[in-house]
Structures are given as C-alpha cells and as structure tokens.
C-alpha cells in the first residue's frame, strides 16, 4: 500500500530533502498555499476568512456540493456535502475550522504564514 503524500513529504523533510523538491508534490503545495492564508481569529471579520473559503471552494468545485453560510458578517463558513449512494446508511459529519490563534511574530524564526519546512 502506498503512503499518502503528506507522510512521504514528512519522511523526505526528515531526510533533508529541499523545500523546492517538496513543493513539487501537488498535494503538499496546495496545502502550503492554504496555510499561507492568515486566518487569525483575533482579526475577526476583517481577517482572511473569505479568502480561505474561496480557496477551499475552488479546490472542491466539481467534487461536492458547496454552500457558504455567514452567521457573522465577514466570517463565512463553507459547508461541503458529498452525497452518499445508499440513503439507508447513516450520515457522517466531519467538522474542522480554518482560523488560528494570534501568533507573536517576533518569537518565530520565520513568518508563521510562510509555510516553509524546517
């Protein structure tokens, strides 16, 4: 069985493979692109939530049904639905968030939203 791309990338990074070569793995590069969106919770509605939802929506187009809900103006929530083929089976809900706690940039060796591997 083949390992998922992220495990491959972690192994490669541990072996000192360059960031440039890791960036050539499409799944890793897409994830890094998403990590570069600064969805800091303390920024509230002025933050990059809409940009994150746009990014995810573009990735999921054609794969599932998409709906954006905005309970708080400026803080959209993306609901992605994959319909099953057997209505007798129970539903599965996966829930995650894409905002992060504020970071103190002077305590970092690099920009925390640069998404580099070290």
Helices and strands as residue ranges (DSSP letters): H 5-14, H 19-22, H 26-35, G 41-46, H 49-60, E 65-72, E 75-81, G 105-107
